[in-house]
Amino acid sequence: MIIKQLEIGYMDNFCYIVGCEDTRKSLVIDPDSGKIHSTPDEAAG
C-alpha cells in the first residue's frame, strides 16, 4: 500500500494519493474538489 500526502496551494490544503503496489491501481483524494479520481483499468495492465 502506498499513501502519499501532498500539500497543494498556499492555504495548507492537502490531497492524497493511495495506491496498491500489486495491482498498480491508484486513486487521488482531493477534498477541495469534492471528488475522488482513480486510475482507469487499462492503466493497471
Secondary structure, DSSP 8 states (H G I E B T S, - for coil): -EEEEEEETTTTEEEEEEE-TTT--EEEEETTTTEEEE--HHHH-
